[in-house]
Amino acid sequence: MPGPATRATKGPHSVFTIRIASRSEQGARQGNEDDLRHGSTGVGWYAVVADGAGGHRRGAEAAHRAVACIESLLNDEALSFTPANLSYAVRSAHALVQGHQDSDDLDARMHCTVVVLWIEPLGNYALWTHVGDSRLYRIRQGIAELLTVDDSVVQRMVRAGLISAEQAASHPQKNQLLSALGIDGDVHPHTVVRPVELRDGDVFLLCTDGWWEGLDGAGLAATLGDSRSPDEWLERMKRHIEARANPKQDNYSAIAVWVGDPGEVTQFGPDDTVPRMRRGG
């Protein structure tokens, strides 16, 4: 499982330096079924996070196969930077996990969530997608925004107005997913319809539910304001999660992606107020 890692690179015609760091922690579980990958090639930058589940600890296998498949495809120079190709990469990972199922027992079958961020070679535009309840956040000019909507029973109830976001946090069905890689049938990745322009100071966080359950928008912004690198930011969030001392703490994993210089336009000085969470928090 990847440990702490940091990478800083700049595209040949980009005005931004892209810095990436990652963490994956076991929590209170007997093993770690999360997996993640990130890197940069001639095709651009990528970050992939997956959270596995399944009988006999096959969740780790599902997550590993999914991120390895997506990483391989996003490193393929023949794959152009389009939403359709990003969805294709996720569907390919889904088919791969499906093809390695070894049981008809639904409780024993493996599956995983996934969230992916893909930045084009010049470093000026991004695409993202997800399946399940692993999330992507963006902090831009002091505002933390959740860019994904969980494929979960509870999130559907929140959107329908049946329960509040606060009630969702302790709902008994909060971990029940509506979609994941490896399930029977097809999946429909939630991919943005067009490349999204990046701005200097944009900060992204890809994370599993074990990570985001321990932090809200205010926590994301506050820890960012005290940090001078993506790895330091992840470490501050990790300490915040550990301080909760949750005896049932799930595996928790995240990748931080910094665009340009967040210290100039996104982080907060000592007199600034903590921004509100725009949506999804």
C-alpha positions in Angstrom: 0.0 0.0 0.0 1.4 3.4 -0.9 2.7 5.4 2.0 3.3 9.1 2.3 4.5 10.4 -1.1 4.9 13.8 -2.7 5.4 14.7 -6.4 5.8 18.2 -7.9 5.9 18.7 -11.6 5.1 21.3 -14.2 3.9 20.8 -17.8 6.0 22.3 -20.6 3.5 25.0 -21.4 1.7 25.3 -18.1 1.9 28.3 -15.8 1.1 26.0 -12.8 3.2 23.6 -10.8 1.2 20.5 -9.8 2.1 19.1 -6.4 0.6 15.8 -5.2 0.9 13.8 -2.0 -0.9 10.8 -0.6 -1.7 8.9 2.6 -3.3 5.6 3.3 -3.9 4.4 6.9 -5.3 1.2 8.4 -7.4 2.7 11.2 -8.9 0.3 13.6 -9.3 -2.5 11.0 -7.3 -5.7 10.8 -6.2 -4.8 7.3 -6.2 -2.0 4.8 -8.6 -2.5 1.8 -8.0 1.0 0.4 -5.7 1.6 -2.5 -4.5 4.7 -4.3 -2.1 5.8 -7.1 -1.0 9.1 -8.5 1.6 10.3 -10.9 2.5 12.3 -14.1 3.3 11.3 -17.6 3.2 12.8 -21.1 -0.5 12.3 -20.9 -0.9 14.5 -17.8 -1.4 14.0 -14.1 -3.7 11.5 -12.5 -4.9 10.6 -9.0 -7.0 7.6 -8.2 -8.4 6.5 -4.8 -10.4 3.3 -4.2 -12.1 1.8 -1.2 -12.6 -2.0 -1.3 -15.1 -4.3 0.3 -16.0 -8.0 0.0 -15.9 -11.4 1.7 -12.6 -12.9 2.9 -10.9 -9.5 2.6 -11.2 -9.4 -1.2 -12.0 -5.7 -1.0 -8.2 -5.1 -1.1 -8.0 -7.1 -4.3 -10.9 -5.2 -5.9 -9.3 -1.8 -5.0 -5.9 -2.9 -6.2 -7.1 -4.2 -9.5 -9.3 -1.1 -10.1 -6.6 1.5 -9.5 -4.0 -0.5 -11.4 -6.3 -0.7 -14.4 -7.2 3.0 -14.3 -3.6 4.0 -13.8 -2.5 1.9 -16.8 -5.1 3.4 -19.1 -4.4 7.0 -18.0 -0.7 6.4 -18.8 -1.6 5.3 -22.4 -0.5 8.1 -24.7 -3.1 6.9 -27.3 -5.9 7.9 -24.8 -6.9 11.5 -25.5 -8.0 13.8 -22.7 -11.8 13.5 -22.9 -14.7 12.8 -20.5 -15.6 9.7 -22.6 -12.2 8.2 -22.2 -12.2 8.8 -18.4 -15.5 7.0 -18.2 -14.0 4.3 -20.4 -11.1 3.8 -17.9 -13.6 3.4 -15.0 -15.8 1.0 -16.9 -12.7 -1.0 -17.8 -11.8 -1.3 -14.2 -15.3 -2.4 -13.4 -15.2 -5.2 -16.0 -11.8 -6.3 -14.7 -13.1 -6.6 -11.1 -16.2 -8.4 -12.4 -14.0 -10.9 -14.3 -12.2 -11.9 -11.2 -15.2 -12.8 -9.0 -15.0 -16.3 -7.8 -18.3 -16.8 -6.0 -22.0 -16.5 -6.7 -22.6 -15.5 -3.1 -23.3 -11.8 -3.1 -21.9 -11.4 0.4 -18.5 -12.9 -0.7 -18.2 -10.9 -3.9 -15.6 -8.1 -4.0 -16.3 -4.5 -5.1 -14.9 -1.1 -4.5 -15.6 2.6 -4.8 -13.4 4.9 -6.9 -12.7 8.6 -7.4 -10.4 9.9 -10.2 -8.9 13.3 -11.0 -7.2 13.7 -14.4 -5.3 16.8 -15.4 -4.3 17.4 -19.0 -0.6 17.6 -20.0 -0.5 21.4 -20.1 -1.9 21.5 -16.5 -4.7 24.0 -17.3 -7.8 21.8 -17.3 -9.1 18.9 -15.2 -11.6 16.1 -15.5 -13.0 14.0 -12.7 -15.3 11.0 -12.1 -16.5 8.7 -9.3 -18.5 5.6 -8.5 -19.6 4.9 -4.9 -19.0 7.2 -1.9 -15.3 8.1 -2.2 -15.3 11.8 -2.7 -13.6 14.7 -4.4 -13.4 18.1 -2.8 -12.0 21.4 -4.2 -11.0 24.4 -2.2 -10.9 27.5 -4.3 -10.2 31.0 -2.9 -11.2 30.0 0.6 -14.4 28.0 -0.3 -14.5 24.3 0.2 -16.8 22.5 -2.2 -17.8 18.9 -2.6 -17.6 18.0 -6.3 -19.1 14.5 -6.1 -22.4 13.1 -4.9 -22.3 9.8 -3.1 -23.9 6.7 -4.7 -25.5 5.8 -1.4 -29.0 5.2 0.1 -28.5 7.9 2.6 -27.4 10.5 0.1 -30.4 9.8 -2.0 -32.6 10.3 1.1 -30.8 13.6 1.8 -31.4 14.8 -1.8 -35.1 13.8 -1.6 -35.4 15.9 1.6 -36.3 12.9 3.7 -33.4 13.4 6.2 -30.9 16.2 6.9 -27.1 16.0 6.3 -26.7 15.8 10.1 -29.0 12.9 10.4 -27.2 11.1 7.5 -24.0 11.1 9.5 -25.4 8.6 12.0 -28.0 6.8 9.9 -27.9 3.0 10.1 -27.8 2.7 6.3 -25.0 5.3 5.8 -22.6 2.7 4.4 -25.1 1.1 2.0 -24.0 1.8 -1.6 -26.1 2.0 -4.7 -23.2 1.5 -7.1 -19.6 0.2 -7.0 -17.1 -1.4 -9.3 -17.5 -5.1 -9.5 -21.3 -5.3 -8.9 -23.5 -7.2 -11.2 -24.4 -5.4 -14.4 -23.0 -2.1 -15.7 -21.9 1.0 -13.8 -22.4 4.6 -14.8 -19.5 6.7 -13.8 -20.4 10.3 -12.7 -18.0 12.1 -15.1 -18.0 15.8 -15.7 -19.3 16.6 -19.1 -16.4 18.9 -20.2 -12.9 19.8 -19.0 -12.9 22.3 -16.1 -10.5 25.1 -16.1 -8.0 25.2 -13.3 -7.1 28.3 -11.4 -3.9 29.2 -9.5 -4.3 28.0 -5.9 -6.9 25.3 -6.6 -6.6 22.5 -4.1 -8.2 19.1 -4.6 -8.7 16.3 -2.1 -9.7 12.7 -3.2 -10.6 10.5 -0.2 -12.4 7.4 1.0 -15.3 7.6 3.5 -13.0 6.7 6.4 -11.3 10.0 5.7 -14.1 12.4 5.0 -16.3 11.1 7.8 -13.8 12.7 10.3 -13.7 16.1 8.6 -16.2 18.8 7.5 -15.7 21.7 5.2 -14.4 23.9 8.1 -11.9 21.2 9.0 -10.6 21.0 5.4 -10.1 24.7 5.2 -8.7 25.2 8.7 -6.0 22.5 8.2 -5.2 23.8 4.8 -4.7 27.3 6.2 -1.9 26.1 8.4 -0.1 24.0 5.8 2.7 24.8 3.4 2.7 21.6 1.3 0.2 18.9 0.3 2.0 16.4 2.5 1.8 18.7 5.5 -1.9 19.3 4.9 -2.6 15.5 4.8 -0.6 15.1 8.0 -2.7 17.8 9.8 -5.9 16.1 8.6 -4.6 12.7 9.7 -3.9 14.0 13.2 -7.4 15.5 13.3 -8.9 12.1 12.4 -6.7 10.3 15.0 -7.7 12.8 17.7 -11.3 11.6 17.3 -10.2 8.2 18.6 -13.0 6.4 16.9 -12.8 2.8 18.1 -14.4 1.7 14.8 -12.3 3.9 12.6 -12.4 2.6 9.0 -9.3 2.6 6.7 -8.8 6.2 5.7 -6.9 7.3 2.6 -6.5 10.5 0.6 -4.6 12.2 -2.2 -4.0 16.0 -2.1 -3.4 17.8 -5.4 -2.2 21.4 -5.3 -2.3 23.6 -8.4 0.1 26.6 -8.5 0.6 28.4 -5.1 -2.3 27.9 -2.7 -0.4 30.0 -0.2 -1.0 33.1 -2.3 -4.7 32.7 -3.0 -6.3 29.9 -1.0 -4.8 29.5 2.4 -5.8 31.7 5.3 -3.9 34.2 7.4 -4.3 34.3 11.2 -7.1 36.9 11.1 -9.2 35.2 8.5 -12.4 33.4 9.4 -13.0 29.8 8.5 -15.1 29.6 5.4 -18.4 27.8 5.2 -18.9 24.6 3.3 -20.7 25.5 0.1 -22.5 22.2 -0.4 -22.3 18.6 0.4 -20.8 19.1 3.9 
